[in-house]
Amino acid sequence: MTRSQLEYILTLDKLRNFGEAAKACFVTQSTLSAMVAKFELQNGVEVFNRNTRPISITSDGELVIKSLKNIYREYQLLDEKINEIKGYEIGQLSIACIPTVAPYLYPLVLNIISERFPKVNFKIFELTTETMVDELVAGNIDIGIASTPLEHKELKEFDLYEEDFVIYDCGNKTKSKRFKVSDIDLDRLWLLEEGHCLRNQVGKICEMRQKKKMKGNLVYSCGSIYTLIEMVKKNNGVTLLPRLALVNNTELKTDNIYNLSKPVPSRKIGFICHKNFSKNRLIKSLAKIVEVNVKIHLGAKSKGSFIVSPF
């Protein structure tokens, strides 16, 4: 089996169409089809069922594809190690970030990263934590930026920064006091929709106080922090925001932002990648860029804080 055959088969597995796979691999359809058929003939295993539309994977093919993905990952690790030995960074790197971090972190660091590594082609995404973990394990993305710890057995984590939560309250009448968790009016509390780890964290913070049944007759789950802020403003509501969401956010009114008294709930943000990820020097360089540019806005860690886990 050649490396080209390996790439053809995995691309065909992903696209399930010979024409599209050939185009993605920059070869003719006849070439790709012949190389895939040659692999099947040499190994005596039918990987693809060509009688279905789109083509499907046979039961034997599922096992073969799984092994081929592992082999392809080893090829990638070899390439990365060779480049590291040579002392330069080239190729592609895909980075995914959770939606409650991406709008605030990406503008601070992406241009700097692009200029610092001109020979690396970066692909940037926004993904929920659950989808990000699946994509990292499958080898479809290289690095994730998420709230940690995740403690996934196939992934490793690198700490980046900690940020505390603040209260954004558009209906508070007492403007002089510092907020306690017990001051949060759950009847006016607005949350992100299910699937966001930030929602889980806010839920944990509010459970620190005694249980209180929400009496509101309007249940609305927001898909983004920007929507969340708008709904809080329109309804004199209240929510919790991570500190970095305050940076250059013209939609927020300073008078409605309140710091929480100690112990201050905080979240930890870190890089996550597959345990076999080998671009250690690159990830350390990226981490340094993030740390330096975020620290300007977050300041020093608070001694009276505690970390709220994402799950």
C-alpha positions as CSV (number, residue, x, y, z in Angstrom):
1,M,0.0,0.0,0.0
2,T,1.3,3.4,-0.9
3,R,0.7,6.6,1.0
4,S,-1.3,7.9,-2.0
5,Q,-3.6,4.9,-1.8
6,L,-4.1,5.5,1.8
7,E,-5.1,9.1,1.2
8,Y,-7.4,8.1,-1.7
9,I,-9.3,5.6,0.4
10,L,-9.7,7.9,3.4
11,T,-10.9,10.7,1.2
12,L,-13.4,8.4,-0.5
13,D,-14.6,7.3,2.9
14,K,-15.2,10.9,3.8
15,L,-16.9,12.1,0.6
16,R,-18.6,8.8,-0.6
17,N,-18.3,9.9,-4.2
18,F,-15.5,8.9,-6.6
19,G,-15.6,12.2,-8.6
20,E,-15.5,14.4,-5.6
21,A,-12.8,12.3,-3.9
22,A,-10.6,12.5,-7.1
23,K,-11.1,16.3,-7.3
24,A,-10.1,16.6,-3.6
25,C,-7.0,14.5,-4.2
26,F,-6.0,16.3,-7.5
27,V,-6.1,13.2,-9.6
28,T,-8.4,11.9,-12.3
29,Q,-11.4,9.7,-11.3
30,S,-10.0,6.8,-13.2
31,T,-6.7,7.0,-11.3
32,L,-8.3,7.1,-7.9
33,S,-10.8,4.3,-8.8
34,A,-8.0,2.1,-10.1
35,M,-5.8,2.6,-7.0
36,V,-8.6,1.9,-4.6
37,A,-9.6,-1.3,-6.6
38,K,-5.9,-2.4,-6.6
39,F,-5.7,-2.1,-2.8
40,E,-8.9,-4.2,-2.4
41,L,-7.6,-6.8,-4.9
42,Q,-4.2,-7.1,-3.3
43,N,-5.7,-7.5,0.2
44,G,-8.7,-9.6,-0.7
45,V,-11.1,-7.2,1.0
46,E,-14.0,-5.2,-0.5
47,V,-13.9,-1.9,1.3
48,F,-16.5,0.0,-0.7
49,N,-19.9,-1.1,-1.9
50,R,-20.2,0.6,-5.3
51,N,-23.8,-0.5,-5.8
52,T,-25.3,2.0,-3.5
53,R,-25.8,5.8,-4.0
54,P,-23.9,7.3,-2.5
55,I,-21.3,4.5,-2.1
56,S,-21.2,2.9,1.3
57,I,-18.6,1.0,3.4
58,T,-18.8,-2.7,3.8
59,S,-18.7,-4.3,7.3
60,D,-15.1,-5.5,6.5
61,G,-14.3,-2.0,5.1
62,E,-15.3,-0.4,8.4
63,L,-12.5,-2.3,10.2
64,V,-10.0,-1.5,7.4
65,I,-10.9,2.2,7.5
66,K,-10.4,2.3,11.2
67,S,-6.9,0.8,10.9
68,L,-6.0,3.1,7.9
69,K,-6.9,6.2,10.0
70,N,-4.4,5.1,12.6
71,I,-1.8,4.6,10.0
72,Y,-2.5,8.0,8.5
73,R,-2.1,9.6,11.9
74,E,1.3,8.0,12.2
75,Y,2.3,9.4,8.9
76,Q,1.3,12.9,10.1
77,L,3.3,12.4,13.3
78,L,6.3,11.4,11.2
79,D,6.0,14.6,9.1
80,E,5.6,16.7,12.2
81,K,8.6,15.2,13.8
82,I,10.8,15.7,10.7
83,N,9.8,19.3,10.5
84,E,10.5,19.8,14.2
85,I,14.0,18.2,13.8
86,K,14.6,20.6,10.9
87,G,13.6,23.5,13.1
88,Y,10.8,25.1,11.2
89,E,7.0,25.0,11.1
90,I,5.2,24.4,7.8
91,G,2.0,22.8,6.7
92,Q,-1.5,23.1,7.9
93,L,-2.9,23.5,11.4
94,S,-6.6,23.5,12.3
95,I,-7.8,25.2,15.5
96,A,-11.3,25.1,16.9
97,C,-12.6,27.3,19.8
98,I,-15.8,27.1,21.8
99,P,-18.3,29.9,20.9
100,T,-18.1,31.6,24.3
101,V,-14.4,32.2,23.9
102,A,-13.9,32.6,20.1
103,P,-15.4,36.1,19.6
104,Y,-13.2,37.6,22.2
105,L,-10.0,35.6,21.9
106,Y,-9.6,35.2,18.2
107,P,-9.5,39.0,17.5
108,L,-6.7,39.3,20.1
109,V,-4.4,36.7,18.7
110,L,-5.2,35.4,15.1
111,N,-3.3,38.2,13.2
112,I,-0.3,37.8,15.5
113,I,-0.3,34.0,15.0
114,S,-0.6,34.4,11.3
115,E,2.4,36.8,11.1
116,R,4.5,34.7,13.5
117,F,4.1,31.5,11.4
118,P,3.8,32.6,7.8
119,K,4.5,29.1,6.4
120,V,1.6,27.5,8.4
121,N,-1.8,27.5,6.8
122,F,-4.3,27.9,9.7
123,K,-7.9,26.7,9.5
124,I,-10.0,28.3,12.2
125,F,-13.4,27.0,13.5
126,E,-16.0,27.5,16.2
127,L,-17.3,24.3,17.8
128,T,-19.1,23.3,20.9
129,T,-17.0,21.3,23.3
130,E,-18.7,18.0,22.6
131,T,-18.2,18.3,18.8
132,M,-14.7,19.5,19.3
133,V,-13.7,16.5,21.4
134,D,-15.2,14.2,18.7
135,E,-13.3,16.0,15.9
136,L,-10.0,15.9,17.9
137,V,-10.3,12.1,18.6
138,A,-11.2,11.5,14.9
139,G,-8.1,13.5,13.8
140,N,-10.2,16.1,11.9
141,I,-8.8,19.0,13.8
142,D,-5.4,19.5,15.5
143,I,-6.0,21.9,18.5
144,G,-9.1,22.9,20.5
145,I,-9.5,25.8,22.8
146,A,-12.1,25.0,25.5
147,S,-12.9,25.3,29.1
148,T,-11.0,22.7,31.1
149,P,-10.5,20.2,32.7
150,L,-12.1,17.7,30.3
151,E,-10.0,14.7,31.5
152,H,-10.6,12.7,28.3
153,K,-8.4,9.7,28.1
154,E,-7.4,10.3,24.5
155,L,-6.6,14.0,24.8
156,K,-4.0,16.1,26.6
157,E,-4.5,19.6,27.9
158,F,-2.3,22.7,28.2
159,D,-3.4,25.6,30.5
160,L,-3.7,29.0,28.9
161,Y,-5.5,31.3,31.4
162,E,-8.1,31.7,34.0
163,E,-11.0,34.3,33.9
164,D,-13.5,35.1,36.5
165,F,-17.2,35.5,36.0
166,V,-18.9,38.9,36.4
167,I,-22.6,39.8,36.8
168,Y,-24.4,41.7,34.1
169,D,-27.6,43.0,35.6
170,C,-29.9,45.4,33.8
171,G,-32.5,45.5,36.5
172,N,-30.5,45.9,39.7
173,K,-31.6,48.9,41.7
174,T,-28.7,48.9,44.2
175,K,-25.7,50.3,42.3
176,S,-23.2,50.7,45.1
177,K,-22.8,47.1,46.5
178,R,-20.6,44.3,45.4
179,F,-22.5,41.3,44.2
180,K,-22.6,38.0,46.1
181,V,-23.8,34.8,44.4
182,S,-26.8,34.9,46.8
183,D,-27.8,38.3,45.3
184,I,-28.5,36.8,41.9
185,D,-32.2,37.0,41.1
186,L,-33.0,33.6,39.6
187,D,-36.4,34.8,38.4
188,R,-34.5,37.2,36.0
189,L,-31.6,34.9,35.1
190,W,-30.9,34.3,31.4
191,L,-28.8,31.4,30.1
192,L,-27.3,30.1,27.0
193,E,-28.9,27.1,25.3
194,E,-28.1,23.5,26.1
195,G,-24.8,22.3,24.7
196,H,-22.7,25.2,25.9
197,C,-20.4,24.4,28.8
198,L,-20.8,28.0,30.0
199,R,-24.5,27.2,30.7
200,N,-23.4,24.3,32.9
201,Q,-20.9,26.5,34.7
202,V,-23.5,29.2,35.4
203,G,-25.8,26.5,36.7
204,K,-23.2,25.2,39.1
205,I,-22.5,28.7,40.4
206,C,-26.1,29.5,41.0
207,E,-26.6,26.1,42.8
208,M,-24.2,27.4,45.5
209,R,-27.1,29.2,47.0
210,Q,-30.3,27.6,48.3
211,K,-32.7,26.2,45.7
212,K,-35.2,28.6,44.3
213,K,-37.9,27.8,41.7
214,M,-37.9,30.1,38.7
215,K,-41.3,31.8,38.4
216,G,-40.9,33.5,35.0
217,N,-43.3,32.4,32.2
218,L,-40.8,33.1,29.4
219,V,-38.2,30.4,28.7
220,Y,-35.7,31.4,26.0
221,S,-32.3,29.8,25.5
222,C,-29.8,32.0,23.7
223,G,-27.4,30.6,21.2
224,S,-24.6,33.2,21.6
225,I,-23.4,35.6,24.3
226,Y,-24.3,38.5,22.0
227,T,-27.9,37.3,21.9
228,L,-27.8,36.6,25.6
229,I,-26.7,40.2,26.3
230,E,-29.5,41.7,24.1
231,M,-32.2,39.6,25.8
232,V,-30.9,40.6,29.2
233,K,-31.0,44.3,28.2
234,K,-34.5,44.1,26.7
235,N,-36.0,42.2,29.7
236,N,-34.2,43.9,32.6
237,G,-32.6,40.5,33.2
238,V,-29.4,39.2,34.7
239,T,-26.7,36.8,33.6
240,L,-23.1,35.8,34.3
241,L,-20.4,36.6,31.7
242,P,-16.7,35.5,31.5
243,R,-14.3,38.4,32.0
244,L,-12.9,38.4,28.5
245,A,-16.4,39.0,27.1
246,L,-16.1,42.6,28.4
247,V,-13.2,43.4,26.2
248,N,-14.1,45.9,23.5
249,N,-17.8,45.0,23.8
250,T,-19.6,48.2,23.0
251,E,-23.0,46.5,23.6
252,L,-22.3,46.4,27.4
253,K,-23.1,49.3,29.7
254,T,-20.4,49.7,32.4
255,D,-23.0,50.6,35.0
256,N,-24.6,47.1,34.7
257,I,-21.4,45.2,35.3
258,Y,-20.7,43.9,38.8
259,N,-17.8,42.0,40.2
260,L,-18.5,39.0,42.5
261,S,-17.3,38.9,46.0
262,K,-15.0,36.1,47.2
263,P,-14.9,33.3,46.6
264,V,-15.0,34.4,43.0
265,P,-16.1,31.7,40.5
266,S,-13.8,31.4,37.5
267,R,-13.2,29.1,34.6
268,K,-10.0,27.7,33.1
269,I,-9.3,27.9,29.4
270,G,-6.8,25.7,27.8
271,F,-5.5,24.0,24.6
272,I,-6.6,20.4,24.1
273,C,-5.2,18.1,21.5
274,H,-4.8,14.4,20.8
275,K,-2.4,12.6,23.1
276,N,-0.2,11.8,20.0
277,F,0.0,15.4,18.9
278,S,3.7,16.0,18.3
279,K,4.0,19.7,17.5
280,N,5.0,20.5,21.1
281,R,7.2,23.4,20.2
282,L,4.5,25.0,18.1
283,I,1.7,24.6,20.7
284,K,4.0,26.1,23.4
285,S,4.6,29.1,21.1
286,L,0.9,29.5,20.4
287,A,0.2,29.2,24.2
288,K,2.7,32.0,24.9
289,I,1.0,34.3,22.4
290,V,-2.4,33.7,23.9
291,E,-1.1,34.1,27.5
292,V,0.6,37.4,26.8
293,N,-2.2,39.0,24.9
294,V,-5.0,37.8,27.2
295,K,-3.1,38.8,30.4
296,I,-3.3,42.5,29.4
297,H,-7.1,42.3,29.8
298,L,-7.5,39.9,32.7
299,G,-4.7,40.9,35.0
300,A,-3.3,38.7,37.7
301,K,-5.2,35.7,39.1
302,S,-7.4,36.4,42.1
303,K,-6.3,34.5,45.3
304,G,-10.0,34.3,46.3
305,S,-11.2,32.4,43.3
306,F,-12.3,28.8,42.6
307,I,-12.5,26.9,39.3
308,V,-15.9,25.9,38.0
309,S,-15.6,22.7,35.8
310,P,-17.3,22.7,32.5
311,F,-19.2,19.4,33.1
